[in-house]
Amino acid sequence: MFTLLIVVSGVAGLLIGSFLNVVIYRVPLGLSVVSPPSACPRCARQLLFRDNVPVLSWLWLRGRCRFCAEPIAKRYPLVELLTATVFATVAARVGVSWAIPAYLVFAAGLIALSWIDVESLTLPKRLVYVHLALVVVLLALASSVTHHWRHLLVGAICAVGWWTLFFLLNLLNPRWLGFGDVRFSLVLGLALGWLSFGHVVLGFFAANLIGLVVSLVLLSMGKLERNTRIPYGVFLSAGALTSIFFGAPLLSSLAIH
Ligand SMILES: [Zn+2]
C-alpha cells in the first residue's frame, strides 16, 4: 500500500507538473489556465494530443515544436520531473493518510509560486489565494474524517502568527519583505502547523538559512548585487518542503513536538 502510494503520487506529479507549466506561463500574463488548449507560442498551432505526455513528448520531439521547430523551454520537462520527485517524497513522508491530497496540493502550489517568483519576482495574488483555499478545504476534510480538529486549530493559529510577524516586517520596511510574502505566509503556517508547531519553527528557520546560504554563494560568485531583490518565496517554499521531508526525524531527535 505504501509503495503503491509513492508510485501513484509520482505519476500524479508528472501530470500535475504538466498543468503547473500552464499555470507558470499563463497566470503572470493574466490568462485562463483552462482554455484555450496549449499551443506553440511562435507558430500558434495547437499541440497534438500525443505531444502532451509529460517529459516523454519533450524527449521525442527533441525539445522542439513539431510544426515550426521553435525550441521548447527546458522548463517544461524540468517542472514535470521536479513535481514527480517532490510528490513521491511528500507521499513517502506523510504516508497513507487522509491529509495526503492536502500536502500534494500544497507542494504543487509551492513549485508553481517559486518558479513564478524566480522569473518575475512576484507571487500572484490570485494564485496565492486559490492555493490557500484548496489547502484549507482539503485539511478541513482530513480533520473532519479523522476528528483531529486540534491539528486544524494549531494550523490556523500558526497561520495567523506567521502572517502577523510578516505583516509587521512589511509595515516596518516593505523593501525587506514584499506583501506577496505576507499573503503567502498564511498557507505556510497552516500546512506546517497542521503537522506540528515544531514543523513551523523548522520551516521558518530552514527558509532563512537556505536563503542566506544561497545569497552568500551568489554574492561571492559576483552574480548578486548588494541591492538585488531576491525571490524570497522560493526560500520560503524550500524551507516548507525541508520541514515536511525532514521534520519528523529531526524534531523527534531534538525531542520537540
Ligand atoms: Zn511552433
Boltz pocket constraint, residues with backbone or C-beta under 6 A from the ligand:
constraints:
  - pocket:
      binder: B
      contacts: [[A, 40], [A, 41], [A, 42], [A, 43], [A, 44], [A, 45], [A, 65], [A, 66], [A, 67], [A, 68], [A, 69], [A, 70]]
      max_distance: 6.0
